[in-house]
Amino acid sequence: MAVSGAQQDGPEHARSGQEHRTATTEQGRFSVARCSCGWRGPARRARSQARTDAEGHRAGL
Ligand SMILES: [Zn+2]
């Protein structure tokens, strides 16, 4: 399928050739965003916040 028009919806920004797969894990009462590249976000009380951290990590690459 041909998608015309640049949509900023792809996490495929493989600039360094490294894959960034983010996930949130629970640490006690906190949620932490983690990435396959080794990055780790701060502990958050809300999982939604940890998700935002993960999205920010990928977007900021
Ligand atoms: Zn990463």
N, CA, C, O and the ligand as a Tripos MOL2 file, in Angstrom:
@<TRIPOS>MOLECULE
protein
  245   243    62     0     0
PROTEIN
NO_CHARGES

@<TRIPOS>ATOM
      1 N           0.8340   -1.1960    0.0000 N.3       1 MET1
      2 CA          0.0000    0.0000    0.0000 C.3       1 MET1
      3 C           0.8650    1.2410    0.0000 C.2       1 MET1
      4 O           1.9080    1.2840    0.6520 O.2       1 MET1
      5 N           0.4380    2.2250   -0.7170 N.am      2 ALA2
      6 CA          1.2420    3.4320   -0.8310 C.3       2 ALA2
      7 C           0.6450    4.5300    0.0340 C.2       2 ALA2
      8 O          -0.4960    4.9500   -0.1560 O.2       2 ALA2
      9 N           1.4130    4.9610    0.9480 N.am      3 VAL3
     10 CA          0.9510    6.0290    1.8280 C.3       3 VAL3
     11 C           1.6800    7.3140    1.4480 C.2       3 VAL3
     12 O           2.8880    7.4530    1.6400 O.2       3 VAL3
     13 N           0.9140    8.2330    0.9120 N.am      4 SER4
     14 CA          1.5230    9.5110    0.5590 C.3       4 SER4
     15 C           1.2870   10.5180    1.6730 C.2       4 SER4
     16 O           0.2490   10.5060    2.3330 O.2       4 SER4
     17 N           2.2400   11.3650    1.8640 N.am      5 GLY5
     18 CA          2.1190   12.2940    2.9740 C.3       5 GLY5
     19 C           2.8960   11.7760    4.1510 C.2       5 GLY5
     20 O           2.6530   10.6660    4.6260 O.2       5 GLY5
     21 N           3.8060   12.5500    4.6130 N.am      6 ALA6
     22 CA          4.6630   12.0940    5.7130 C.3       6 ALA6
     23 C           3.9080   12.1320    7.0310 C.2       6 ALA6
     24 O           3.5030   13.1880    7.5180 O.2       6 ALA6
     25 N           3.7400   10.9840    7.5710 N.am      7 GLN7
     26 CA          3.0930   10.9260    8.8740 C.3       7 GLN7
     27 C           4.1220   10.5770    9.9390 C.2       7 GLN7
     28 O           4.9560    9.6900    9.7610 O.2       7 GLN7
     29 N           4.0420   11.2770   11.0120 N.am      8 GLN8
     30 CA          5.0100   11.0410   12.0800 C.3       8 GLN8
     31 C           4.5070    9.9520   13.0110 C.2       8 GLN8
     32 O           4.3000   10.1630   14.2060 O.2       8 GLN8
     33 N           4.3230    8.8200   12.4410 N.am      9 ASP9
     34 CA          3.7510    7.7680   13.2450 C.3       9 ASP9
     35 C           4.6440    6.5480   13.3410 C.2       9 ASP9
     36 O           4.2870    5.5610   13.9830 O.2       9 ASP9
     37 N           5.7870    6.6100   12.7130 N.am     10 GLY10
     38 CA          6.6570    5.4420   12.7100 C.3      10 GLY10
     39 C           7.7970    5.5660   13.7060 C.2      10 GLY10
     40 O           8.5660    6.5270   13.6700 O.2      10 GLY10
     41 N           7.8970    4.6010   14.5800 N.am     11 PRO11
     42 CA          9.0260    4.5980   15.5210 C.3      11 PRO11
     43 C          10.3090    4.1380   14.8430 C.2      11 PRO11
     44 O          11.3350    3.9260   15.4900 O.2      11 PRO11
     45 N          10.2260    3.9920   13.5300 N.am     12 GLU12
     46 CA         11.3960    3.5020   12.8060 C.3      12 GLU12
     47 C          12.3610    4.6240   12.4940 C.2      12 GLU12
     48 O          12.4830    5.0540   11.3470 O.2      12 GLU12
     49 N          13.0220    5.0780   13.4860 N.am     13 HIS13
     50 CA         14.0500    6.0870   13.2790 C.3      13 HIS13
     51 C          15.4070    5.4530   13.5230 C.2      13 HIS13
     52 O          16.1750    5.8880   14.3820 O.2      13 HIS13
     53 N          15.6760    4.4460   12.7690 N.am     14 ALA14
     54 CA         16.9110    3.6910   12.9970 C.3      14 ALA14
     55 C          18.1000    4.4500   12.4560 C.2      14 ALA14
     56 O          18.6110    4.1740   11.3700 O.2      14 ALA14
     57 N          18.5150    5.4020   13.2380 N.am     15 ARG15
     58 CA         19.6350    6.2060   12.7940 C.3      15 ARG15
     59 C          20.9440    5.4930   13.1230 C.2      15 ARG15
     60 O          21.8760    5.4760   12.3190 O.2      15 ARG15
     61 N          20.9960    4.9240   14.2800 N.am     16 SER16
     62 CA         22.2180    4.2440   14.6910 C.3      16 SER16
     63 C          22.1330    2.7470   14.3900 C.2      16 SER16
     64 O          23.0460    1.9860   14.7110 O.2      16 SER16
     65 N          21.0470    2.3450   13.7810 N.am     17 GLY17
     66 CA         20.8920    0.9430   13.4710 C.3      17 GLY17
     67 C          20.4780    0.1200   14.6670 C.2      17 GLY17
     68 O          20.4280   -1.1080   14.6070 O.2      17 GLY17
     69 N          20.1840    0.8020   15.7450 N.am     18 GLN18
     70 CA         19.7790    0.0710   16.9340 C.3      18 GLN18
     71 C          18.2690    0.1240   17.0770 C.2      18 GLN18
     72 O          17.6250    1.1290   16.7740 O.2      18 GLN18
     73 N          17.7450   -0.9520   17.5320 N.am     19 GLU19
     74 CA         16.3060   -1.0260   17.6780 C.3      19 GLU19
     75 C          15.8980   -0.5010   19.0400 C.2      19 GLU19
     76 O          16.5210   -0.7910   20.0620 O.2      19 GLU19
     77 N          14.8410    0.2730   19.0190 N.am     20 HIS20
     78 CA         14.3650    0.8120   20.2860 C.3      20 HIS20
     79 C          12.9830    0.2750   20.5760 C.2      20 HIS20
     80 O          11.9840    0.7770   20.0630 O.2      20 HIS20
     81 N          12.9400   -0.7150   21.3770 N.am     21 ARG21
     82 CA         11.6390   -1.2710   21.7530 C.3      21 ARG21
     83 C          11.4260   -0.9350   23.2140 C.2      21 ARG21
     84 O          12.1460   -1.4080   24.0930 O.2      21 ARG21
     85 N          10.4400   -0.1220   23.4500 N.am     22 THR22
     86 CA         10.2060    0.3350   24.8120 C.3      22 THR22
     87 C           9.1000   -0.4750   25.4730 C.2      22 THR22
     88 O           8.1960   -0.9970   24.8200 O.2      22 THR22
     89 N           9.2070   -0.5570   26.7630 N.am     23 ALA23
     90 CA          8.1900   -1.2420   27.5410 C.3      23 ALA23
     91 C           8.2110   -0.6560   28.9440 C.2      23 ALA23
     92 O           9.1970   -0.0610   29.3790 O.2      23 ALA23
     93 N           7.1170   -0.8380   29.6260 N.am     24 THR24
     94 CA          7.0710   -0.3630   31.0000 C.3      24 THR24
     95 C           7.0450   -1.5520   31.9470 C.2      24 THR24
     96 O           6.3360   -2.5330   31.7250 O.2      24 THR24
     97 N           7.8260   -1.4410   32.9930 N.am     25 THR25
     98 CA          7.8610   -2.5130   33.9670 C.3      25 THR25
     99 C           7.4990   -1.9540   35.3440 C.2      25 THR25
    100 O           7.7040   -0.7740   35.6310 O.2      25 THR25
    101 N           6.9800   -2.7980   36.1480 N.am     26 GLU26
    102 CA          6.5850   -2.3830   37.4850 C.3      26 GLU26
    103 C           7.7360   -2.5860   38.4460 C.2      26 GLU26
    104 O           8.4090   -3.6170   38.4430 O.2      26 GLU26
    105 N           7.9370   -1.5940   39.2500 N.am     27 GLN27
    106 CA          8.9390   -1.7110   40.3130 C.3      27 GLN27
    107 C           8.2800   -1.2890   41.6060 C.2      27 GLN27
    108 O           8.2600   -0.1140   41.9720 O.2      27 GLN27
    109 N           7.7440   -2.2800   42.2810 N.am     28 GLY28
    110 CA          7.0120   -1.9480   43.4880 C.3      28 GLY28
    111 C           5.7760   -1.1360   43.1380 C.2      28 GLY28
    112 O           4.9160   -1.6070   42.3940 O.2      28 GLY28
    113 N           5.6790    0.0650   43.6590 N.am     29 ARG29
    114 CA          4.5350    0.9160   43.3430 C.3      29 ARG29
    115 C           4.7900    1.7660   42.1190 C.2      29 ARG29
    116 O           3.9170    2.5040   41.6640 O.2      29 ARG29
    117 N           5.9840    1.6560   41.5980 N.am     30 PHE30
    118 CA          6.3430    2.5540   40.5130 C.3      30 PHE30
    119 C           6.3920    1.8270   39.1820 C.2      30 PHE30
    120 O           6.5290    0.6050   39.1120 O.2      30 PHE30
    121 N           6.2770    2.6100   38.1500 N.am     31 SER31
    122 CA          6.4430    2.0880   36.8050 C.3      31 SER31
    123 C           7.6620    2.7460   36.1820 C.2      31 SER31
    124 O           7.8890    3.9480   36.3200 O.2      31 SER31
    125 N           8.4310    1.9260   35.4970 N.am     32 VAL32
    126 CA          9.6350    2.4330   34.8670 C.3      32 VAL32
    127 C           9.6180    2.0750   33.3930 C.2      32 VAL32
    128 O           9.3260    0.9410   33.0120 O.2      32 VAL32
    129 N           9.9310    3.0490   32.5850 N.am     33 ALA33
    130 CA         10.0280    2.7870   31.1520 C.3      33 ALA33
    131 C          11.4250    2.2790   30.8420 C.2      33 ALA33
    132 O          12.4210    2.8020   31.3420 O.2      33 ALA33
    133 N          11.4780    1.2590   30.0160 N.am     34 ARG34
    134 CA         12.7680    0.7060   29.6260 C.3      34 ARG34
    135 C          12.8210    0.5480   28.1160 C.2      34 ARG34
    136 O          11.7970    0.4590   27.4390 O.2      34 ARG34
    137 N          14.0240    0.5180   27.6210 N.am     35 CYS35
    138 CA         14.2030    0.3660   26.1890 C.3      35 CYS35
    139 C          15.2340   -0.7210   25.9290 C.2      35 CYS35
    140 O          16.1110   -0.9940   26.7490 O.2      35 CYS35
    141 N          15.0970   -1.3290   24.7580 N.am     36 SER36
    142 CA         16.0150   -2.4130   24.4050 C.3      36 SER36
    143 C          17.4320   -1.9090   24.1930 C.2      36 SER36
    144 O          18.3730   -2.7020   24.1550 O.2      36 SER36
    145 N          17.5940   -0.6000   24.0550 N.am     37 CYS37
    146 CA         18.9300   -0.0480   23.8480 C.3      37 CYS37
    147 C          19.6630    0.1180   25.1680 C.2      37 CYS37
    148 O          20.8450    0.4580   25.1970 O.2      37 CYS37
    149 N          18.9540   -0.1230   26.2500 N.am     38 GLY38
    150 CA         19.5990   -0.0070   27.5480 C.3      38 GLY38
    151 C          19.1370    1.2170   28.3250 C.2      38 GLY38
    152 O          19.4690    1.3940   29.4970 O.2      38 GLY38
    153 N          18.3790    2.0410   27.6570 N.am     39 TRP39
    154 CA         17.8910    3.2440   28.3160 C.3      39 TRP39
    155 C          16.8300    2.8940   29.3600 C.2      39 TRP39
    156 O          16.0670    1.9380   29.2140 O.2      39 TRP39
    157 N          16.8140    3.6900   30.3940 N.am     40 ARG40
    158 CA         15.8190    3.4880   31.4470 C.3      40 ARG40
    159 C          15.2860    4.8200   31.9120 C.2      40 ARG40
    160 O          16.0460    5.7580   32.1560 O.2      40 ARG40
    161 N          14.0160    4.8980   32.0280 N.am     41 GLY41
    162 CA         13.4100    6.1420   32.4750 C.3      41 GLY41
    163 C          13.3290    6.1840   33.9910 C.2      41 GLY41
    164 O          13.6260    5.2050   34.6760 O.2      41 GLY41
    165 N          12.9290    7.3190   34.4900 N.am     42 PRO42
    166 CA         12.7730    7.4620   35.9380 C.3      42 PRO42
    167 C          11.5550    6.7090   36.4480 C.2      42 PRO42
    168 O          10.6280    6.4200   35.6920 O.2      42 PRO42
    169 N          11.5670    6.4000   37.7130 N.am     43 ALA43
    170 CA         10.4290    5.7040   38.3050 C.3      43 ALA43
    171 C           9.2580    6.6610   38.4220 C.2      43 ALA43
    172 O           9.3790    7.7740   38.9350 O.2      43 ALA43
    173 N           8.1360    6.1970   37.9350 N.am     44 ARG44
    174 CA          6.9250    7.0220   37.9530 C.3      44 ARG44
    175 C           5.8510    6.3220   38.7570 C.2      44 ARG44
    176 O           5.8070    5.0950   38.8500 O.2      44 ARG44
    177 N           4.9990    7.1270   39.3250 N.am     45 ARG45
    178 CA          3.8960    6.5290   40.0640 C.3      45 ARG45
    179 C           2.8030    6.0610   39.1240 C.2      45 ARG45
    180 O           2.0920    5.0970   39.4070 O.2      45 ARG45
    181 N           2.6770    6.7460   38.0140 N.am     46 ALA46
    182 CA          1.6520    6.3860   37.0280 C.3      46 ALA46
    183 C           2.2930    5.7140   35.8280 C.2      46 ALA46
    184 O           3.3100    6.1690   35.3060 O.2      46 ALA46
    185 N           1.6840    4.6380   35.4090 N.am     47 ARG47
    186 CA          2.2380    3.9330   34.2570 C.3      47 ARG47
    187 C           2.1250    4.7960   33.0000 C.2      47 ARG47
    188 O           2.9720    4.7340   32.1090 O.2      47 ARG47
    189 N           1.0790    5.5870   32.9480 N.am     48 SER48
    190 CA          0.9140    6.4610   31.7850 C.3      48 SER48
    191 C           2.0810    7.4290   31.6940 C.2      48 SER48
    192 O           2.5130    7.7970   30.6010 O.2      48 SER48
    193 N           2.5800    7.8340   32.8370 N.am     49 GLN49
    194 CA          3.7220    8.7440   32.8350 C.3      49 GLN49
    195 C           4.9730    8.0320   32.3240 C.2      49 GLN49
    196 O           5.7660    8.6030   31.5750 O.2      49 GLN49
    197 N           5.1310    6.7990   32.7340 N.am     50 ALA50
    198 CA          6.2720    6.0250   32.2550 C.3      50 ALA50
    199 C           6.1820    5.8170   30.7550 C.2      50 ALA50
    200 O           7.1960    5.8150   30.0570 O.2      50 ALA50
    201 N           4.9750    5.6450   30.2660 N.am     51 ARG51
    202 CA          4.7920    5.4910   28.8240 C.3      51 ARG51
    203 C           5.1850    6.7690   28.1050 C.2      51 ARG51
    204 O           5.8100    6.7420   27.0440 O.2      51 ARG51
    205 N           4.8110    7.8750   28.6970 N.am     52 THR52
    206 CA          5.1830    9.1520   28.0950 C.3      52 THR52
    207 C           6.6980    9.2950   28.0550 C.2      52 THR52
    208 O           7.2530    9.8250   27.0930 O.2      52 THR52
    209 N           7.3500    8.8300   29.0830 N.am     53 ASP53
    210 CA          8.8100    8.8610   29.0990 C.3      53 ASP53
    211 C           9.3770    8.0450   27.9430 C.2      53 ASP53
    212 O          10.3100    8.4680   27.2600 O.2      53 ASP53
    213 N           8.7980    6.8780   27.7430 N.am     54 ALA54
    214 CA          9.2590    6.0030   26.6810 C.3      54 ALA54
    215 C           9.0580    6.6450   25.3150 C.2      54 ALA54
    216 O           9.9210    6.5570   24.4410 O.2      54 ALA54
    217 N           7.9230    7.2840   25.1430 N.am     55 GLU55
    218 CA          7.6540    7.9280   23.8570 C.3      55 GLU55
    219 C           8.6100    9.0850   23.6510 C.2      55 GLU55
    220 O           9.0850    9.3280   22.5420 O.2      55 GLU55
    221 N           8.8830    9.7850   24.7200 N.am     56 GLY56
    222 CA          9.8120   10.8980   24.6140 C.3      56 GLY56
    223 C          11.2070   10.4200   24.2770 C.2      56 GLY56
    224 O          11.9370   11.0890   23.5460 O.2      56 GLY56
    225 N          11.5790    9.2780   24.7980 N.am     57 HIS57
    226 CA         12.8890    8.7050   24.5050 C.3      57 HIS57
    227 C          13.0100    8.3910   23.0220 C.2      57 HIS57
    228 O          14.0120    8.7200   22.3860 O.2      57 HIS57
    229 N          12.0020    7.7650   22.4880 N.am     58 ARG58
    230 CA         12.0550    7.3980   21.0670 C.3      58 ARG58
    231 C          11.9650    8.6390   20.1920 C.2      58 ARG58
    232 O          12.6250    8.7260   19.1570 O.2      58 ARG58
    233 N          11.1560    9.5870   20.6070 N.am     59 ALA59
    234 CA         10.9820   10.7790   19.7840 C.3      59 ALA59
    235 C          12.2290   11.6440   19.8060 C.2      59 ALA59
    236 O          12.5050   12.3770   18.8570 O.2      59 ALA59
    237 N          12.9660   11.5570   20.8700 N.am     60 GLY60
    238 CA         14.1300   12.4150   21.0060 C.3      60 GLY60
    239 C          15.3960   11.8440   20.4150 C.2      60 GLY60
    240 O          16.4800   12.3940   20.6060 O.2      60 GLY60
    241 N          15.2660   10.7370   19.6930 N.am     61 LEU61
    242 CA         16.4560   10.1280   19.1360 C.3      61 LEU61
    243 C          16.8630   10.8030   17.8360 C.2      61 LEU61
    244 O          17.8560   10.4130   17.2230 O.2      61 LEU61
    245 ZN         16.2460    3.3070   23.1510 Zn       62 ZN62
@<TRIPOS>BOND
     1     1     2 1
     2     2     3 1
     3     3     4 2
     4     3     5 am
     5     5     6 1
     6     6     7 1
     7     7     8 2
     8     7     9 am
     9     9    10 1
    10    10    11 1
    11    11    12 2
    12    11    13 am
    13    13    14 1
    14    14    15 1
    15    15    16 2
    16    15    17 am
    17    17    18 1
    18    18    19 1
    19    19    20 2
    20    19    21 am
    21    21    22 1
    22    22    23 1
    23    23    24 2
    24    23    25 am
    25    25    26 1
    26    26    27 1
    27    27    28 2
    28    27    29 am
    29    29    30 1
    30    30    31 1
    31    31    32 2
    32    31    33 am
    33    33    34 1
    34    34    35 1
    35    35    36 2
    36    35    37 am
    37    37    38 1
    38    38    39 1
    39    39    40 2
    40    39    41 am
    41    41    42 1
    42    42    43 1
    43    43    44 2
    44    43    45 am
    45    45    46 1
    46    46    47 1
    47    47    48 2
    48    47    49 am
    49    49    50 1
    50    50    51 1
    51    51    52 2
    52    51    53 am
    53    53    54 1
    54    54    55 1
    55    55    56 2
    56    55    57 am
    57    57    58 1
    58    58    59 1
    59    59    60 2
    60    59    61 am
    61    61    62 1
    62    62    63 1
    63    63    64 2
    64    63    65 am
    65    65    66 1
    66    66    67 1
    67    67    68 2
    68    67    69 am
    69    69    70 1
    70    70    71 1
    71    71    72 2
    72    71    73 am
    73    73    74 1
    74    74    75 1
    75    75    76 2
    76    75    77 am
    77    77    78 1
    78    78    79 1
    79    79    80 2
    80    79    81 am
    81    81    82 1
    82    82    83 1
    83    83    84 2
    84    83    85 am
    85    85    86 1
    86    86    87 1
    87    87    88 2
    88    87    89 am
    89    89    90 1
    90    90    91 1
    91    91    92 2
    92    91    93 am
    93    93    94 1
    94    94    95 1
    95    95    96 2
    96    95    97 am
    97    97    98 1
    98    98    99 1
    99    99   100 2
   100    99   101 am
   101   101   102 1
   102   102   103 1
   103   103   104 2
   104   103   105 am
   105   105   106 1
   106   106   107 1
   107   107   108 2
   108   107   109 am
   109   109   110 1
   110   110   111 1
   111   111   112 2
   112   111   113 am
   113   113   114 1
   114   114   115 1
   115   115   116 2
   116   115   117 am
   117   117   118 1
   118   118   119 1
   119   119   120 2
   120   119   121 am
   121   121   122 1
   122   122   123 1
   123   123   124 2
   124   123   125 am
   125   125   126 1
   126   126   127 1
   127   127   128 2
   128   127   129 am
   129   129   130 1
   130   130   131 1
   131   131   132 2
   132   131   133 am
   133   133   134 1
   134   134   135 1
   135   135   136 2
   136   135   137 am
   137   137   138 1
   138   138   139 1
   139   139   140 2
   140   139   141 am
   141   141   142 1
   142   142   143 1
   143   143   144 2
   144   143   145 am
   145   145   146 1
   146   146   147 1
   147   147   148 2
   148   147   149 am
   149   149   150 1
   150   150   151 1
   151   151   152 2
   152   151   153 am
   153   153   154 1
   154   154   155 1
   155   155   156 2
   156   155   157 am
   157   157   158 1
   158   158   159 1
   159   159   160 2
   160   159   161 am
   161   161   162 1
   162   162   163 1
   163   163   164 2
   164   163   165 am
   165   165   166 1
   166   166   167 1
   167   167   168 2
   168   167   169 am
   169   169   170 1
   170   170   171 1
   171   171   172 2
   172   171   173 am
   173   173   174 1
   174   174   175 1
   175   175   176 2
   176   175   177 am
   177   177   178 1
   178   178   179 1
   179   179   180 2
   180   179   181 am
   181   181   182 1
   182   182   183 1
   183   183   184 2
   184   183   185 am
   185   185   186 1
   186   186   187 1
   187   187   188 2
   188   187   189 am
   189   189   190 1
   190   190   191 1
   191   191   192 2
   192   191   193 am
   193   193   194 1
   194   194   195 1
   195   195   196 2
   196   195   197 am
   197   197   198 1
   198   198   199 1
   199   199   200 2
   200   199   201 am
   201   201   202 1
   202   202   203 1
   203   203   204 2
   204   203   205 am
   205   205   206 1
   206   206   207 1
   207   207   208 2
   208   207   209 am
   209   209   210 1
   210   210   211 1
   211   211   212 2
   212   211   213 am
   213   213   214 1
   214   214   215 1
   215   215   216 2
   216   215   217 am
   217   217   218 1
   218   218   219 1
   219   219   220 2
   220   219   221 am
   221   221   222 1
   222   222   223 1
   223   223   224 2
   224   223   225 am
   225   225   226 1
   226   226   227 1
   227   227   228 2
   228   227   229 am
   229   229   230 1
   230   230   231 1
   231   231   232 2
   232   231   233 am
   233   233   234 1
   234   234   235 1
   235   235   236 2
   236   235   237 am
   237   237   238 1
   238   238   239 1
   239   239   240 2
   240   239   241 am
   241   241   242 1
   242   242   243 1
   243   243   244 2
@<TRIPOS>SUBSTRUCTURE
     1 MET1         2 RESIDUE 1 A MET
     2 ALA2         6 RESIDUE 1 A ALA
     3 VAL3        10 RESIDUE 1 A VAL
     4 SER4        14 RESIDUE 1 A SER
     5 GLY5        18 RESIDUE 1 A GLY
     6 ALA6        22 RESIDUE 1 A ALA
     7 GLN7        26 RESIDUE 1 A GLN
     8 GLN8        30 RESIDUE 1 A GLN
     9 ASP9        34 RESIDUE 1 A ASP
    10 GLY10       38 RESIDUE 1 A GLY
    11 PRO11       42 RESIDUE 1 A PRO
    12 GLU12       46 RESIDUE 1 A GLU
    13 HIS13       50 RESIDUE 1 A HIS
    14 ALA14       54 RESIDUE 1 A ALA
    15 ARG15       58 RESIDUE 1 A ARG
    16 SER16       62 RESIDUE 1 A SER
    17 GLY17       66 RESIDUE 1 A GLY
    18 GLN18       70 RESIDUE 1 A GLN
    19 GLU19       74 RESIDUE 1 A GLU
    20 HIS20       78 RESIDUE 1 A HIS
    21 ARG21       82 RESIDUE 1 A ARG
    22 THR22       86 RESIDUE 1 A THR
    23 ALA23       90 RESIDUE 1 A ALA
    24 THR24       94 RESIDUE 1 A THR
    25 THR25       98 RESIDUE 1 A THR
    26 GLU26      102 RESIDUE 1 A GLU
    27 GLN27      106 RESIDUE 1 A GLN
    28 GLY28      110 RESIDUE 1 A GLY
    29 ARG29      114 RESIDUE 1 A ARG
    30 PHE30      118 RESIDUE 1 A PHE
    31 SER31      122 RESIDUE 1 A SER
    32 VAL32      126 RESIDUE 1 A VAL
    33 ALA33      130 RESIDUE 1 A ALA
    34 ARG34      134 RESIDUE 1 A ARG
    35 CYS35      138 RESIDUE 1 A CYS
    36 SER36      142 RESIDUE 1 A SER
    37 CYS37      146 RESIDUE 1 A CYS
    38 GLY38      150 RESIDUE 1 A GLY
    39 TRP39      154 RESIDUE 1 A TRP
    40 ARG40      158 RESIDUE 1 A ARG
    41 GLY41      162 RESIDUE 1 A GLY
    42 PRO42      166 RESIDUE 1 A PRO
    43 ALA43      170 RESIDUE 1 A ALA
    44 ARG44      174 RESIDUE 1 A ARG
    45 ARG45      178 RESIDUE 1 A ARG
    46 ALA46      182 RESIDUE 1 A ALA
    47 ARG47      186 RESIDUE 1 A ARG
    48 SER48      190 RESIDUE 1 A SER
    49 GLN49      194 RESIDUE 1 A GLN
    50 ALA50      198 RESIDUE 1 A ALA
    51 ARG51      202 RESIDUE 1 A ARG
    52 THR52      206 RESIDUE 1 A THR
    53 ASP53      210 RESIDUE 1 A ASP
    54 ALA54      214 RESIDUE 1 A ALA
    55 GLU55      218 RESIDUE 1 A GLU
    56 GLY56      222 RESIDUE 1 A GLY
    57 HIS57      226 RESIDUE 1 A HIS
    58 ARG58      230 RESIDUE 1 A ARG
    59 ALA59      234 RESIDUE 1 A ALA
    60 GLY60      238 RESIDUE 1 A GLY
    61 LEU61      242 RESIDUE 1 A LEU
    62 ZN62       245 GROUP 0 **** ****
